[in-house]
Amino acid sequence: MIVCSCNVLSADAVRTCAAGKVGLPCTPAAVYRELGCRARCGRCARTIRSIISEAACQRPGCQLRDCAPAPVPDPDSWMAQGSLASTAIKERFDLDQGSPALGV
């Protein structure tokens, strides 16, 4: 299954990358670097984080076989809204109140 349309990353590629990070912090950014790409729109970060959590619990010696799922982002966060850029634009230019940057 493709989890990142921007970079065409599959769940298997992410899982394999996360499984190889034994003892190292594994984050979506680390997965992107390992796979030779970078985050673009950011919509896949939550799914990648979930795959990382699942992979961590499958490692030998993991005491937490029933690991808690990855935290769900706050609905007002940039991940829930689609992208960091869209959130910044929304905060910067509130159409009802004009543009604070331009003093409108």
C-alpha positions in Angstrom: 0.0 0.0 0.0 1.3 3.5 -0.9 1.4 5.7 2.3 3.1 8.7 0.7 1.8 9.8 -2.7 4.3 12.6 -3.0 7.3 10.3 -2.7 5.6 7.1 -3.7 6.6 5.3 -0.5 5.0 2.0 0.3 4.1 0.8 3.8 6.6 -2.1 3.3 9.4 0.3 2.6 8.6 2.4 5.7 8.3 -0.8 7.8 11.6 -2.2 6.6 13.3 1.2 7.3 11.8 1.4 10.8 12.8 -2.1 11.6 16.4 -1.4 10.8 16.5 1.5 13.3 17.0 -0.7 16.4 18.2 1.4 19.3 18.0 4.6 17.3 15.3 7.2 17.4 13.0 6.6 14.5 10.9 9.5 13.2 9.1 10.2 10.0 12.0 12.6 9.1 14.5 9.8 9.6 12.5 7.5 7.4 12.4 10.1 4.6 16.2 10.6 4.8 16.9 6.9 4.8 14.7 6.4 1.8 16.3 9.4 0.0 13.4 11.8 0.0 11.8 14.5 2.1 8.4 15.4 3.5 6.4 17.5 1.1 2.7 17.9 2.0 3.0 16.1 5.3 -0.3 14.2 5.1 1.5 10.9 5.4 3.4 11.7 8.6 0.7 10.3 10.9 0.5 7.0 9.0 4.3 6.8 8.9 4.5 7.4 12.7 1.9 4.6 13.2 4.0 2.2 11.1 7.1 3.1 13.1 5.2 2.4 16.4 4.0 -1.0 15.1 7.5 -1.9 13.8 9.1 -1.0 17.2 6.7 -3.4 19.0 7.7 -6.2 16.6 11.4 -6.0 17.5 12.9 -8.9 19.5 13.0 -8.0 23.2 10.1 -5.5 23.1 8.3 -5.7 26.4 5.3 -3.8 25.1 3.7 -6.1 22.6 0.5 -4.1 23.1 2.0 -0.7 22.4 -0.2 2.3 22.5 -1.0 3.6 19.0 0.7 6.7 17.8 -0.9 9.9 19.2 -3.7 11.4 17.1 -2.9 15.0 16.3 -5.0 17.8 17.6 -7.7 18.6 15.0 -6.4 22.2 14.8 -2.8 21.1 14.1 -1.2 21.4 10.7 -1.3 17.6 10.1 -5.0 17.5 10.5 -5.5 20.4 8.2 -3.4 19.1 5.4 -0.1 21.0 5.4 2.0 23.4 7.4 1.9 25.9 4.6 -1.9 26.0 4.6 -2.1 26.5 8.4 0.5 29.3 8.2 -1.4 31.0 5.4 -4.7 30.6 7.3 -3.2 32.1 10.5 -1.5 34.9 8.6 -4.3 35.9 6.4 -7.7 35.6 8.1 -10.0 36.7 5.4 -12.6 38.0 7.8 -10.2 40.3 9.5 -7.9 41.3 6.6 -4.2 40.9 6.5 -2.2 41.8 9.6 0.9 42.0 7.6 -0.6 44.7 5.4 -2.5 46.5 8.1 -5.8 45.9 6.3 
